[in-house]
Amino acid sequence: MMIPEGSDPPIDTTDRPYVWNGARPLDPTLRTRSFEIFADYHTHTVYSHGKGTIEDNLLAAREKGLSEVAITDHGPAALGIGVREVKTLEVIKARADHYNRLFADIRVLAGVEANVITLDGRLDVPRQALRQLDLRVAGLHWQIKPGSFAAGFDLVFNNLVLAKFSRRMRRRARTVNTKALIEAINRYDLDIISHPGLKMDIDTYDLSRAAARRGTALEISAGHPYMTTDFIKIGLKEGVKFSIDSDAHLPANVGNLERGVRLAARAGLKADDLINARPPQPLRLGEEEAVMDSRRRRSRRGEPREEPREKPMVAMAEELAPQLVNQPEKSGGRASEATPTVGAPPAERAGGEMAYNLRLAGRGKVDAPPPERSEGELDYSLRVGGKRVTKDKTPRSGRAEDTQEPRR
């Protein structure tokens, strides 16, 4: 058959050693206190409408520290975005096996994202072809060649047009969509239902019950921002398992699961609730600093921690210092001209004074005072919480002490 342009190179059948430089550290965005992700089970390549090859996706997942990645291109009924024919899945399977012989630290799974094409749950991939694959994913898509006129009306036209304008047709679409997925779950041995509810509404309760009975996982899609924690909590209550996946169409997006990981953590999922997660492993060499960098980035973006802790005194002081130092006098409504601003140039300070490095909460040292200072001279004053706090450097019993003036 014809191989898509820009696809993976022909398979080299000669014996080659493992290409292995050691397992990469796991990306910190894939780790929580309850679980860590080890696989991305939903990615696309040039065999359908992705932009990268199997090897591109493999290397991207490897850089994230994942130990498994699945190639799940669309089935042939997807108009313009699916594999050209079912035999293409055999090519994908052969290439996946080839890369598994070359890489010892990551496994490539050959799969498919099959399309539900009839109201009774039939897929566009034959049962025999599904059995030969490592992973079977199925989902609803409106851009398909339907298997019947009724499916064309309900799965395509109604979802795409009528349901947007009619409440009654929205209820009909919700019922029909859910029933089609449940029929597919009961008809085939499916591992994952992809992005349930994306652009095609479903009943989460009914779908979760059916998936839980058959051992089929529901996908938490990190590549689409529509999903909520309510969906996850409903599925968790019904006993269904989940899979956090990227639905990546670019190699750069493979393993980008942070949005899904945050949703799962907020919904209270544990490692046992996810088919592509395990309990957190001890940090390996190089991962500690990566975790700290990730926390610092989240802090700069203003995202809350998973388990908020009491802020250290140093951090609180650093946040409040700019506001407290420069706040105006309550009596006059203006900042005191006699009170210099911390960090101001020496020329703006009182005569004979020297710029000092103020270290909050006991951090660091204060620059030594100039020797020409007269006895009793005041270094600087800070207005903190409406009180004037003044440091007097006059030696008393061999050390400097703080004095406090009453509020005016």
Secondary structure, DSSP 4 states (H G I P E B T S, - for coil): -PPPTT-PPPP--S--------PPPPPGGGB-SS-EE-EEEEE--TTTT-SS-HHHHHHHHHHTT-SEEEEEEEPTTBTTTB-SSTTHHHHHHHHHHHHHHH-SS-EEEEEEEEEB-STT--BSS-HHHHHTSSEEEEE--SSB--SSHHHIIIIIIIHHTGGGT-HHHHHHHHHHHHHHHHHHHHHS--SEE-STTSSS---HHHHHHHHHHHTPEEEEETT-TT--HHHHHHHHHTT--EEEE--BSSGGGTT--HHHHHHHHHTT--GGGBTTEESPPPPPTTHHHHHHHHHHHHHHTTPPPSS--PPPHHHHHHHHHHHHHHPPPTTTSS--TTSPPTT--GGGSSTT-------GGG-S-PPPPPTTPPTT-EEEEEEETTEEEEEEEEEETTEEEEEEEPP-
